[in-house]
Amino acid sequence: AVRLPAETTQMATVRPGMLPRRVPRPNGAVTTRLDVAPRSRMRTLAQARDDDTNVLAEAAVVVGVGEGLVPEDYATLDPLLGVLGAELGATRKVTDKGWLPHARQIGITGRSIAPNLYIAVALSGKFNHMVGVRSAGTILAINEQREMPVFAAADVGITADWREAVPALVAELRSRL
């Protein structure tokens, strides 16, 4: 519950996943509904969003891109996104350039996510970004430069050009469906 003093105007924001999930009551539990009148002059008139901020928070698989992929190349990731049912995320440099919306930014200045699988494609893996995926179940890194910090955070690494690795990964995944 958020309580606001009547003499001040304030705003409260709660990010998805920050509040504990409600556990369903066991069968046969008795519930009582109480209608309670508000104790202040504040009320919610409408709720709306004009972005897709919650998409990354709820995704089981996220593919993250860095500056190693230019926007013209994003469509080549569609088969990977499709076969995994994944969402596309990005580093801050990508969103600052306007290549993807800020709602897709992962990291300290973006959002933290906890997908089952995070695939880092052509990104360096600097701390500011990787802190946003540290709760991922598995991190797969694809980068042709093996000295990149992303490999230190990855559970699995592929040292290769993403243009070759991603189609090979998609082919292998499709063969197992």
Stockholm file with secondary structure:
# STOCKHOLM 1.0

chainA/1-177         AVRLPAETTQMATVRPGMLPRRVPRPNGAVTTRLDVAPRSRMRTLAQARDDDTNVLAEAAVVVGVGEGLVPEDYATLDPLLGVLGAELGATRKVTDKGWLPHARQIGITGRSIAPNLYIAVALSGKFNHMVGVRSAGTILAINEQREMPVFAAADVGITADWREAVPALVAELRSRL
#=GR chainA/1-177 SS CCCCCTTSCCCCCCCTTSSCCCCCCCTTCCCCCCCCCCSSSCCCCCCCCSSCHHHHHHCSEEEEECTTSCGGGGGGGHHHHHHHTCEEEECHHHHHTTSSCGGGBBSTTSBCCCCSEEEEESCCCCHHHHGGGTTCSEEEEEESCTTSTHHHHCSEEEESCHHHHHHHHHHHHHHTC
#=GC SS_cons         CCCCCTTSCCCCCCCTTSSCCCCCCCTTCCCCCCCCCCSSSCCCCCCCCSSCHHHHHHCSEEEEECTTSCGGGGGGGHHHHHHHTCEEEECHHHHHTTSSCGGGBBSTTSBCCCCSEEEEESCCCCHHHHGGGTTCSEEEEEESCTTSTHHHHCSEEEESCHHHHHHHHHHHHHHTC
//
